[in-house]
Amino acid sequence: MNTLRIGLISVSDRASNGIYQDQGLPALEAWLTRALATPFEIEKRLVPDEQPMIEQAICELVDEMFCHLVLTTGGTGPARRDVTPDATLAVADREMPGFGEQMRQISLNFVPTAILSRQVGVIRKQSLVLNLPGQPKSIAETLEGLKDEQGKTRVHGIFASVPYCIQLLDGPYIETRDEIVAAFRPKSARRDKTAS
């Protein structure tokens, strides 16, 4: 069986230099553990805000570790040192603009400065690469979306589209826990849960 492999990259000068504890990688791993019903393996990287090092980490996770999904956290703003989107676009084969648009849409429900985010989604070879925010709370909101008081989805999180995207890239079939984030795919692309 084709095991789902996920690469996680936390981009932070201070965390990579040991000035403070990285929060991005633990937040991503904890969310994935809660949200995914499909077994998965994780490869992690902690890198400073240096474009060549971010590019290298993405390429390594895609080209050598064969990750189906790569999630980055941090370095997506307008500051001079924020180069994660630049690195991601530099190694991309194709851009997936809908992911960046939806991430900003979600964040705009909380802060007007969401429009300053330069997060992108791209495809490199057979892998989906997504830039997520740096704050653990924002990571979860971006992936899960927004729910009302009754727990009904108000704004879809980006992860609802990730399993089908990976399926279209000939990756493994991914199932999520619906109470966290319900994966959406057309009926023709769904598998019968009892058949697995």
N, C-alpha and C positions, 0 to 999 in steps of 0.2 A: 504494500500500500504506500501511496505517496504521502508522507507525513508533512503536515503544514509546518513550514519553517518561517519564522518571523525575526527580522533583524531590528534591533533597537539602537538608536544613536542619540545620546544626549550631548548637546553642543553647549559648552560652557567653559570660559577661560578659568573662572574661579574654582569650579568643581574639579576640572581636570588638573588643576595645580594643587588640589588638596586644601584650598582655603575654606571651603565649606562642603558639606555632604551633598552629593548629587541627589536631587529629588525626582528628576525626570524619569530615570530608568525604573526605580521602584514603583512609581505611579503608573507607568505604562504596563509593567508586568502585572501589577495587582488588578488593573482594569481588564486586561486580556484574560486573566485567570477567572475573573467573575463573569465575563461576557461570552466566552467561547465554550461551546459544548464539544467541539472537535478537539482532539488531542493536538498539541503543538510543541515545537522546540524553539528555544530562543537563543539568539546570538546577540551579545551586547557590546557596545563600544562607547567610550567616554572620550570626547575629543574637544580641544580648544576651538575658539572661534577663528579658525584659519581655513580659508577656502580649500587649499590643496589637501589638507588633512580630512576635511568633511567629504570631499570628492573621493578620496582614497577609501574611506570607510564605507561609503555607499557602494562603490565598485566592488570592493572586497566581499561585502555581504551578498551582492547580487551575483557576481561573476564566479566567486570561489566557494561561497557557502550556500549558494543556490536558494536564497531566501525568496519566498513567494511575495512577501510583504515586508517593506522596510518603513519604519516609523521614526522620524526624527523629532526631537523636542528642543526648543530654544533657538535663538538667533534669527528670528523672522521679522524683526522690526526695522525701522528706518535708520537706526544708528550705524555708524561707520563699521563697527565690528560685527554687525548682524549680516552674515553672509551665507546662512544656510540655504535660502532659496536660490541664490546665485550658484552655489555649488551643485544643488540638485538639478537646476536647469542645464548646467554645463555638462552633466553626464547623462542627460535624458535622451531617449529616442523620440518620445512624443510627450506633449503636455496634455494633462487632463484638467482643463480650467474649472470644471464644475466643482471640484473638491475645494479649491481655494475660495471660490465664490460662496459656497455653503458654509465654510468655516467662519468667514467674516460675517455672514448673515446671522449665524448662531451667536457669535460674540457681540454683535451689535445690540442684542437684547439686554446686554449687561453694561457695556461701555461704549461711548461714542468713538473712542480711540481705536476701536476694532478696524476701522478703515486704514489705519497705519500698518496693519499686518500685511506681510508680503508672502504668506504661506502659499505653497504650490503643491500640486499633485502631478506626478509624471509616471511614465512607463519607461523602464530600462530593460531591454530584452523581454523576458517573460515575468517581470516583477513590477509591482505597484509600489511607488515611493511617495510617502505623504509627509509633509512638514506640519507638525502640531505645535501648539503654543508651549511655553515653558512652565507655566504654573499647573500643578497637579489638578486643581479644581477646574481650570480651563480645559485641560486635556480631556477629562471625563465629560464635560459639557459638549465639547466639540465632537467626540466620538459617539456619545449617547443621544444628543439632542435635548430638547426641552419638553418636559411633561407638565400637564396641568395638575391641579390638586387631586383629581381622580386617577392620576397615573396614565392618562391618555396622552399620546404623543402630540405635541403642539408644533414643534419644528423638528424635522428629521435630523438626526446626527449623521455624520459622514459614514460611519461604519455600517449603516444599513445597506449601503451600496457596495461595500468592499467584497463580501463573499461572491457576489455575481461577477464583479470585475475580475477577480482572480480565476473564477470558473471560465470566463471568456478568454483568459490568457493561458488556458490549459493547465491551470493549477488544481490543487485538490478541492473537493467539495467541502465547504465550510458551513457548519451549523452554529448558530448563536443561541444564547438563552434569551427568549423573547422578552422576559421581564426587564432585562437590561437594554438590549437593542434587538429589534426584530429584523433579520436579514430579509431584504426584498429581492425577489427574482420573478420573472414571468413564469406562469404556470408550466410552460413547456420546458423550463430549465430546472424545475423542482424534482427532488427525489422523494419517494414515499418513505416517511420516517420508519415505517414498520419493515421496509425491505432491506434496511442496512444490516 
